[in-house]
């Protein structure tokens, strides 16, 4: 066992002796109410800060508001000025904090949606982007510890799998401080779990929802199994239950080796329940349900033990009629033109068990949670391939099963001026995608002499029809641990030193098989639907020459070809050791400096796994061994009691994701594209600068304006190519890029007390933020790009000089207008969001870039609480996408435009309720 794993094991062992601090409750899309003051003690709501002045002037006492519990590496946030204030103002770094009230106001069912309302943040497919930088530049932590992702196309866990009720606070830090990992490009999102309840409670919640494009309308699906609605397979998709097929995998043979029983394998995997698409006349409404329970009790004279447990399930349907076109040249003349009707059924199951213990000033958390996220997909696609003037009819069925298990311990110890933080844990993510079936049928556009010219045929020859099936499996294990020691020397000087360790191992396998018939295959059999085309009768016929002769057909045979035989499996690893030190210095009363440096060394590798008895000797391996000194500092000047200025500078990095390095093809059901990795990628290095002015009106009202600049060396960008009219996205390092912009934020709370009557307890809340961003890739004539398996070539073949970074919108706007009751739960909130167009992928060759236009969305949320038979009840109504903004992803040359992945998005409505006993 390595030294890092030994440390982590010791940290985990200590949980048996010290019941750690409370984890949170978890719920579903219905989302129970945020924790009340009865559920969370005052000492947990108040952020620990170092008070530099015992006296608080009366005119600023209103600013001394309760703050959410925040657990970050390096301990609590220390004050930068002369008194206790809200965390946003008191933090030595630029942070935004979403507490339970702020999260609840948005009405979002998951934390990604709530964060998408934050200044400079945007959401794309559950991933949170900071200042227009992709998810590889964002970092997600839970209680200050890393979160692995069950999604192979994402470096961090998609935050839309976290219901908002699982989180006590969400901190977004946009300036780097060395207590955070060095992979800090756009910012860090730190989720802190809820605290110990002070009374026993049980909350039950549920909701029904739907949208105008899906609910009660027709859709597609396939049977699968009786328990598919739960998101769990009953064993039908478990390859181990298929004796002949599993035996082939275990043998180490290649599919075309002598002795491989092709007939038995074909009959083994032939299960119509896994690929026969059926039409559903009326898709059901979405539903969610959950239960959360918690209790706490005193231990000894000054200790408190808390337990919170939760379980939930949500089941959602979505229809998309997708326009998919490809171009043959820069004039955007069509190479193919297809329409795909896809129905997704997503089932999300959550479970959490948390223990907490507080004694004196010491706090401990032991958090265990499980997330199971399943997407069942069926689609039928029809269109024209202009390369051969054939019309194609394609059906796809798939099952993407992802799960995340995380067990972590956090101990925050306070010994007067000395603080010690211990953090450690283990996480495992898995993704299984068995039996990804594709059947393609074809017919010529003009075929006057073809007796089957009007019929779609699947001749299993890859010219007029095909059948493929793929099996993917991914497992990632993550061990992590760390220790931080802080000391307050005087009221103007404090320091922290720390060490962190992570060890990540991933195994990824993808095997795809192409089933083909020889030239004697009778055309008449090609009209059969998939369950007959690959039914046992035709499989037996293909291997029975006597029966073929008796029927006057053939001779023909069925063969299987493995299209992924060159690189079917990979092992990836990343081990990081990091040490850091930082000081918080206040040389004069209104001036503070938070500065430090982090040393980080990492070994990242990707190696092919030999699955065959005769090794192939793959060359698609990666080994990156780097170490970095990463300094960061922020200077804060409190000009007046209400106005302060900040300036910060830092150096950070962004490593390639495993997925971007592994030379395997994956299908992303959200973007409707395939991705292939590049083992020749290298780390990106960033230099970051920011300046900010902040003004605080009091009563929670504030305004700020900031400017930022980033210089990025070797940024990783997505580019696009085509293979048999399929869009394939890959990754490459661009030579250089810069990003700069400005952001403004305004929040004002207006008390309506003076209006009297009903308005005495009402408050108007106005929250607005705007982010302007510009970026530019720089490509010189002598710059090269390294893309496997090709030779090094000019970078200009992949990137145009002066274009923007992928994922970056020039303009991001969020506006919230609300009316809230200060005495009871009653909120009416109107939410407006706008994001300008952004590049999602570089165009292939001379083709223009692929652009997404998020556009304008308008939502309305109503929350109303009341008491029923002595129990607290919350009702919530949501109306989303009232503008009917569609998803548009396209290419344009300024004159013509083609749709790459565009579809209508319905208006959605949800009604939910929760009751607390």
Secondary structure by P-SEA (a helix, b strand, c coil): ccaaaaaaaaaaaacccccccbbbbbbccccccccccccccccccccccccccccccccccccccccccccccccccccccccccccccccccccccccaaaaaaacccccccccccccccccccccccccccccccbbbbcccbbbbbcccccccccccccccccccbbbbbcccccccccccccbbbbbbccccccccccccccccccccccccbbbbbcccccccccccccccccccccaaaaaaaaacccccccccaaaaaaaaaccccccbbbbbcccccccccccccccccccccbbbbbbbbbcbbbbbbbbbbbbbbbbccccccccccbbbbbbbbbbbbbbbbbbbbbcccbbbbbbbbbbbbbbbbbbccccccccccbbbbbbbbbbbbbbbbbbbbbbbbbcccbbbbbbcbbbbbbbbbccbbbbbbbbbccccccccccbbbccccccccbbbbbbbbbbbbbbbcbbbbbbbcccccccccbbbbbbbbbbbbbbbbbbbbccccccccccccccccccaaaaaaaacaaaaaaacccccbbbbbbccccccccccbbbbbbbbbbbbbcccccbbbbbbbbbbbbccbbbbbccccccccccbbbbbbbccccccbbbbbccccccbbbbbcccccccccccccccbbbbcccccbbbbbbccbbbbbbbbbbcbbbbbcccccccccccbbbbbcbbbbbbbbbcccbbbbbccccccccccbbbbbbbbbbbccccccccccbbbbbbbbbbbbbbbbbbcccbbbbccccccccccccccccccccccccbbbbbbbbccccccbbbbbbbbbbbccccccccccccccbbbbbcbbbbbbbbbbbbcccbbbbbbbbbccccccccccccccccbbbbcbbbbbcbbbbbbccccc
